[in-house]
Amino acid sequence: MIRRSALRILITMLVILALLAPALASASSKRTSEFRQIQRLRHTTWHWQKVMGVEKTPARHGALRASGSNYRHWVMRLWRKRAVSARRHARSVPHKTQWLCIHRGEGGWNAHTGNGYYGGLQMDLSFQRSYGDYLLRLKGTANNWNPYEQMWVAERAFKSGRGFYPWPNTARACGLI
């Protein structure tokens, strides 16, 4: 008698669990998707901050442990704002007009002509290692970087004291030296 009632309880629990499993799996899948989106937004923010040479926004990993969806959504909105802000600041390259002038005399942003220079500002490997090592490791040579990444690397060289002298002919044609 006790065995039979225990068996009924077990079967009832299994049926209930089978009925709830899709809902639990869906909630888990949604939570995993939200975590991935938060991580992508963090990565985007941190990438642009590293390219621009600014301090990385600190992060607490509470959103990854939080069970409340309201908190996860708040964290996602926060990182979305940060990512948008980082991209916007990345487009405000100092000396952008000057870099675009130099670019017009150097080549296409994805140029790789086989002469040892890469990208729209024709940077050699030594230059890329010195001022864009992060991007060189992440994406390969400058012809694989987007224009803003190339300009930020050139800006880093400019701020180091080199000015526009790594591009003597085009900088002179642009009236920069």
Secondary structure as UniProt FT lines:
FT   HELIX           2..52
FT   HELIX           62..65
FT   HELIX           69..90
FT   TURN            94..95
FT   HELIX           96..106
FT   TURN            109..110
FT   STRAND          117..118
FT   TURN            119..122
FT   STRAND          123..124
FT   HELIX           125..131
FT   HELIX           133..139
FT   HELIX           142..144
FT   HELIX           147..157
FT   HELIX           158..162
FT   TURN            163..166
FT   HELIX           168..173
FT   TURN            174..175
//
